[in-house]
Each structure stands twice: as C-alpha cells, then as structure tokens.
Amino acid sequence: MKKDKSPLISLVFFLIAIGFTFISISSLTEANNTAGDKFYFLKKQGFWILVSFIVSFIISKIKIEIVKKLSPIIYFGSIIGLILVLIPGLSNQALGARRWLNLGIFSFQPSELFKFSSVIYFALLFSQESKRNLINLICHLSIPFILIILEPNLSTAILSSAIIISMYYLSGGKIMPLFLFCLSLIGLCFILIISSPYRSARLQTLINPENNGNSSSYHSNQIILSLSSGGLFGKGFANSDQKYRFLPKISTDSILAIIGEETGFLGILIVLLIYIFLISYLIKIASIIKNDQFASLFISGAACWIAYQSLINISAIANIIPLTGVPLPFISYGGSSLLTLMTTIGLIRNIEKKHTLFQESKSLRSIPEKSPTSKIRHLNSKRHQKP
C-alpha cells in the first residue's frame, strides 16, 4: 500500500498552531481582566485542542455507514439544543443573547453543533433523488433558521443557510426555484437587519465609519488601526499595541487583526493561502469521489462551511461587511467551533482513507492473472515506494 500523502491534517494543524500561538501572546490582558487568570483562554483552548484531536481520530475510524444512520438523530438532537438554549436557566446570557447552553463544567454552542449536523444530514437527504426538492429544503431549514434568529444570531443563521443552499445546488437541485427562494431569504434578512437597533447600528457603522457614537464603530476603528499599523511585514512577533485593552474580543472575533498587526500583510497572506489550499483540497476530494454522492456532498458542504465562515470573519475584519460574532475557523478561541470542525475533519479523513484503499484494491484487481506473482510484486513495490 502506498504511503498516505494527504495534506489534510497538516493544513488543519498549521491553522490550529497559528491560532494557539497568537491566542497565547495576545489574550493575556483580556483573560486577566475577565477571569482573573492571564492564562485562562490559553488553558481552555489547549484543552479543547487536545479533545478535538482525540475526537477527530476516533471519528476517522468509525464506519461511514454508522454515521449515515445516526445523521438524523444528530440533526434533530441539534435542533433540540437550539430550543433548550432559549430557555432561561439552561443557557448563559451575554450582551442580550442566549447562544451558549450551560452544561455545568463547560458551555456549548448548539448553533455550532447544528452546522456540523446539517452538513451530514443534508448530504444524506440530497443524495436521495426522491427527496431532493425545494419543499424538503424549506421544511428542514426553516425551523432551525427561526430558532437561531431568536438567540439572536443572524450571522450564524445566514451562514448555515448558505451552506445548506449550496449543498442543495451542488446535489443538482433546480436552479430557478432556488434562485427565487434565495431572493426571499435575502429580503427577510434585510428586514431583520433594519428592524433591529443593534444590527442597524452595525450597518450604519459600515456605511458611515466616521460616526464614533457607538461601540461597533469603536471596535471597527481599532481593527482598522491594527491592520494599518502592521504594514507589509508587521511590528514583529508579540509586539502588538492593540492587544493591551484597546481592541475588544481579541481571542475570538479580532484574532486576525492581531495577526495582521504583528506579521503584516505577509502574515495574513500566508493564513489566506493555507485556507485556499485546504478548501481546494476538499473540493478536489469531493470531485474525485463524485460516484459516492453522500460522501461527495458531505465534503463539499464542509468546504463551503470553512470557506464561507472564513470569508465572513475576514470580510468583517477588513470592514467590508458589518462586524459579526463568527469565529475564524481553527484559529479563533472557542471549544464549540473547534470541536465540531475537527469532528468534520475526522469524517473527511475517514472517507478519504476509505476511497484510497478502494482505489488501491481496484488497481490490484486490474493486474493480469497470467502472471501469478505480479500482484505480489506490485504490492511489494507499493510498500517500498519512496514518499
């Protein structure tokens, strides 16, 4: 068997290492002010990284057929989590929002679990031609969309919808009804933005950035100051000035601004290239295994998830869209996001290995039978092949 040359785990590891490094040097002041322990975020993120890699490894060994059978249970379980998070006493409220379910020793975001479960469930749903229709899409999407809006968390509702709609399109869904549905959804989101004071304030900050009358404009201005002060090569590792109480939410929403300040445009470019390589590789896998529609759709959905979530966070940091609470995949602080993403990576690795073994066994079967020892020689050459 030829040596595995998949870059998947390496690319993900680089992103996690970048995130952990910059969390370790930029969150000390924030952690000391909020938790009284300057290593609070560092210790928690280290714990979640360890747990995530263990879960990812376990998931990579489970049979895909078992995951397919469990996908409806995981999906409807995530919807129950979205309901429970709205119940006072069961959830943690912060800045008027209920997004974290209190599980005693730690908190968890059901919306992150929903993103993971929806990629599996809709891959299974849309891989069946009889269920690949707009009615099924609307029925299965509307309830979680409303529940996430009620948290309130419009950015995650839009992100989840974009992932699911993309999966429907990639599965071969009819374009014109989907186009009309997307227009309706855009109109609904616009109404939700202008009817909400804090969302409207963020939009006004984007349109009129010189307005310094609200916290959104302060946050945006500090981000722009961080990025502009970094220049081409940055101020140098650990030399950020903005991390000292000037830039809010450093470890989550604004981690890319710190990376830009310390490593400059070059550092951000490296991060972007890693994301591009990762997403391109996922698309490549999905296209290679297109005969397995469930697996192909699942990996395509995962690629959309990472691409859209990265794009939203980077666009908010670049002041292209209003600020959101969407974390940067694998880099931002947060156990819920990291755990669900790494579980997804474990499943992708599972599928990747399964199809690699299938292709190798297929190539062995294709060797002519007239040469009795040819298969053995072929297998030995594979084993001793240089990387």
PEVENMO-V913311 format. One record per backbone hydrogen bond with DSSP energy under -0.5 kcal/mol. NH is the residue of the N-H (numbers start at 1). CO is the residue of the C=O. Records with the same first field share a line. If there is no record, write none. Layout:
# PEVENMO-V913311
NH->CO + CO
This chain:
# PEVENMO-V913311
11->7
12->8
13->9
14->10
15->11
16->12
17->13
18->14
19->15
20->16
21->17
22->18
23->19
24->20
25->21
26->22
27->23
31->27
32->28
33->29
34->30
35->31
36->31 + 32
37->31
40->37
43->39
44->40
45->41
46->42
47->43
48->44
49->45
50->46
51->47
52->48
53->49
54->50
55->51
56->52
57->53
58->54
59->55
60->56
61->58
62->58 + 59
66->63
67->63
68->64
69->65
70->66
71->67
74->70
75->71
76->72
77->73
78->74
79->75
80->76
81->77
82->78
83->79
84->80
85->81
86->83
87->84
88->86
89->91
90->87
91->87
92->100
94->97
97->94
98->151
99->92 + 97
100->92
101->108
102->90 + 100
103->101 + 106
105->103
108->101
110->108
112->109
113->109
114->110
115->111
116->112
117->113
118->114
119->115
120->116
121->117
122->118
123->119
124->120
125->121
126->122
127->123
128->125
129->127
131->128
132->128 + 129
133->131
137->133
138->134
139->135
140->136
141->137
142->138
143->139
145->141
146->142
147->143
148->144
149->145
150->146
151->148
152->149
153->148
157->153
158->154
159->155
160->156
161->157
162->158
163->159
164->160
165->161
166->162
167->163
168->164
169->165
170->166
171->167
172->169
173->168
178->174
179->175
180->176
181->177
182->178
183->179
184->180
185->181
186->182
187->183
188->184
189->185
190->186
191->187
192->188
193->189
194->190
195->191
196->193
197->195
200->196
201->197
202->198
203->199
204->200
205->201
206->202
207->203
208->204
211->208
212->210
218->214
219->215
220->216
221->217
222->218
223->219
224->220
225->221
226->222
227->223
228->224
229->225
230->226
231->227
234->230
235->261
236->262
239->236
244->241
245->243
246->242
247->242
248->246
254->249
255->252
257->254
258->254
259->255
260->256
261->257
262->258
263->259
264->260
265->231
266->232
267->263
268->264
269->265
270->266
271->267
272->268
273->269
274->270
275->271
276->272
277->273
278->274
279->275
280->276
281->277
282->278
283->279
284->280
285->281
286->282
287->283
288->284
289->285
290->287
292->289
293->291
296->292
297->293
298->294
299->295
300->296
301->297
302->298
303->299
304->300
305->301
306->302
307->303
308->304
309->305
310->306
311->307
312->308
313->309
314->310
315->311
316->312
317->313
318->314
319->316
320->315
321->315
327->325
328->252
329->327
331->328
332->328
333->251
338->334
339->335
340->336
341->337
342->338
343->339
344->340
345->341
346->342
347->343
348->344
349->345
350->346
351->347
352->348
353->349
354->350
355->351
356->352
357->353
358->354
359->355
360->356
361->357
362->358
363->359
364->360
365->361
366->362
367->364
371->368
372->370
374->371
375->371
377->373
378->374
379->375
380->376
381->377
382->378
383->379
384->380
385->382
